[in-house]
């Protein structure tokens, strides 16, 4: 189980208790993971690598550990679930496992995760209902730790939707930049910049000036370099759609996505499922009419909304585990 948070925030605590209980009741052992957060480490070397390491641990070490507690874990029957950016991380196991010479998961369930990093859809300005960032980029960088974190919880959970995005908080400001300024790929793939003069920090700017001036002020220094577009191969390395087109994505996948998603456009999920089917890979899309980005947090089994918008995804996983 892989949490969201824009690859920059939250922790393994930010999953869905009702969904965890549902898995236990159906004979599955839920494992929620932490991973190193961006931008202190880039997405490939941090979250994606750590997700693969967690998968390796689950299929090699966990069965032995569980056996000492009287629990039998079948390492051949693994499925992966993720929410938002965690959905994308879940999907990366479809190809990273193969590259590592491992058996991929039997199925993947993604709740409103991004799938296409090449079309520019995720670089477009969106999330208009959320505030602009208020901090200069240099000041954000100076406020971040020098070493990677594996958790940044804010209020501890994401049960208030996007309530953990708080203006004035450096990591939240980066998430706002990702949503609104077309900085997503550089923020995630280029890693944290360091001052070119090898000092511990950049010279800070006044934070009371308008943030719209940031881009021009940052040009020509290490910040400007950091925010340059990464090369195409690095983008393809994180993109489920790119890996599908290259024949590297063959895992049955179920996507749950709202039509009013303000963070990850709904049409990208629909296009990915169409591409799965065209490639001969089993893919299903559960369209949640009128739903925004985070719509499943408070839902519980045996309710109408659960049955309509969550249960089909878990039934998909259970069917593949029984095959």
Phi, psi and omega in degrees: 000128190235121184285161175266206181117021178068020184066005186239344186221178177071188186201184181296347177288339187272054174244190188254108182305320181295324179287324176298315179298321179299317179298315179300319180294340180255020173081016179255145177260106180287137175230111178263134188245151165263160174209159178295134185269147171285158004261007179299336170225149182282165187299324182288312184278344181255266186304316182291315179297320181290325176297318177296318178298320178296320178297317177300316181297319181297324184270350181240308186270322185301316180304320179293317180295316181295325181299327179292343178257009180079020181248129178264122179243125179269109183290351178272352184237082182237134171236159184234136182234139176211155180242132177057235178300334174293334174294320176296318177298321176301317182291333179297336179294344178296327181247332180292327178296318180296318179298331180271004180074027182249158174288128180288168178297157179290329180197161180229137174241120180242123172267111174045045178269151177287144183235338187235110181255007186250338186283341184096353180300323181278354176265347181289148177296134181208189179055049183298336181285348178267152184289162172286159173290149184247348183259144171297146182299321178300320181290326175298312182300317180297331183277346182280151178292157181280338180246153183298147172257156172249359175202144174208093195273342186063250179269009173099332178218176172247034185281006172250033183070243178260026182296343179281354174274110188239113177305139182094343174270124188306315182291321176298322179298323176294319178298318177298321177297319179301318182287325196247344190240009180068025183261007189304307183295314176299318181300322185273328190256341186267350181075166185287129179284157175237152181300134184293337179272010176065014171283171185286341184209163173279157173293126186282147174261161174295136183269001183266000175273160185293136183292345180294344178276356189299317188298315182293324181289331184276344183298143174091352178241191183296332177294315179299320177297317180301322185271008175285151183297133176289163182289161189298325182293324177291323177295315180299330183293342180250358191259115177304320181294318178298318180291326175297315181296334178272001179082013183265354184246109184229010184274130175306133188224136177242128181242133175248124189210137179273146182289341180252025180300122184269353183251309179246112185304135182302321186297336178290325177293316180297318180294323180293317179295321175300319180293322175303310183295320179296331180272001180081018178257135180295124179217138178226145179236125172258109180274125179254103185298128175077000184278144176270193191297309182250103189234001188247000191302312188267002185283142182233151178304156178067027170240157183300316183294320176300311183300328184273328192238355179232312187307318181301325178294318179287328175296323176302313179296315182298321179297319180289329177289336182274347185288000000 
